[in-house]
Amino acid sequence: MRIRKAEEKDIPMIMELLGQVLAIHAEIRPDIFIPGTTKYTVSELAELLKQEDKPIYIAVNDEDVCRGYAFCQLKEQDFSTNMVQFKSLFIDDLCVDKDARGQHIGEYLFEYVKQEAKKLGCYEVTLNVWAGNTSAEHFYEKMGMKTQERRMEYIL
């Protein structure tokens, strides 16, 4: 397994994986997510690949086929008089192909993201997990992540 930045040739498999993630989210929150859709279109994904501050790292097998991805965003703490200024690498989305789970691909991706964050001078790696996605929560806790804050909702 090798990790590299995503390229245009990877778009079809990334789209497949985006569909797998959406299916999980739609099952957890059908009031928010629309089944059968994806977070990005092919053209939006092609544009994302060009953005240096939004790297997409993929895990590829020996045939250079994408088996998982980590969509990231480089963020800087907004100026505040009461908070320290710092950079963070936000994992917007992390997915391993359902047919390749259990092979530690998610761990390899997460470790790679941490290394890249260090190279970029980041203070932390952050992400969001939807309530109800217990397998993701357990995975990130296993990776050493801890809850920083909780976002709560009241549905009208």
PERA-V463965 format. One record per pair of residues at least 12 apart in sequence whose ideal C-beta (glycine too) atoms are under 6 Angstrom apart, sorted by the first residue. I is the first residue (numbers start at 1). GAP is how many residues later the second one is. D is the distance in whole Angstrom. If there is no record, write none. Layout:
i->I gap->GAP d->D
i->I gap->GAP d->D
This chain:
i->1 gap->58 d->5
i->1 gap->107 d->6
i->2 gap->58 d->5
i->3 gap->54 d->6
i->3 gap->56 d->5
i->3 gap->109 d->4
i->6 gap->43 d->6
i->6 gap->50 d->4
i->6 gap->52 d->5
i->10 gap->48 d->6
i->10 gap->56 d->5
i->11 gap->31 d->6
i->11 gap->34 d->6
i->13 gap->53 d->4
i->14 gap->55 d->6
i->17 gap->52 d->6
i->17 gap->78 d->5
i->18 gap->20 d->4
i->18 gap->21 d->5
i->19 gap->19 d->5
i->20 gap->78 d->6
i->21 gap->74 d->5
i->22 gap->15 d->6
i->22 gap->16 d->6
i->28 gap->102 d->6
i->28 gap->104 d->4
i->28 gap->105 d->6
i->53 gap->21 d->5
i->54 gap->19 d->5
i->55 gap->17 d->5
i->56 gap->15 d->5
i->57 gap->13 d->5
i->57 gap->55 d->6
i->59 gap->46 d->5
i->59 gap->49 d->6
i->59 gap->50 d->5
i->67 gap->30 d->5
i->67 gap->33 d->4
i->67 gap->38 d->6
i->68 gap->27 d->6
i->68 gap->28 d->4
i->68 gap->37 d->4
i->68 gap->41 d->6
i->69 gap->26 d->6
i->70 gap->21 d->6
i->70 gap->24 d->5
i->70 gap->39 d->5
i->70 gap->43 d->5
i->71 gap->21 d->4
i->71 gap->22 d->4
i->72 gap->17 d->5
i->72 gap->19 d->6
i->73 gap->17 d->5
i->73 gap->19 d->5
i->74 gap->15 d->6
i->75 gap->13 d->5
i->75 gap->15 d->5
i->86 gap->37 d->4
i->87 gap->34 d->6
i->87 gap->35 d->5
i->88 gap->34 d->5
i->88 gap->36 d->5
i->88 gap->38 d->5
i->89 gap->28 d->4
i->89 gap->33 d->5
i->89 gap->36 d->5
i->90 gap->36 d->5
i->91 gap->36 d->4
i->110 gap->33 d->5
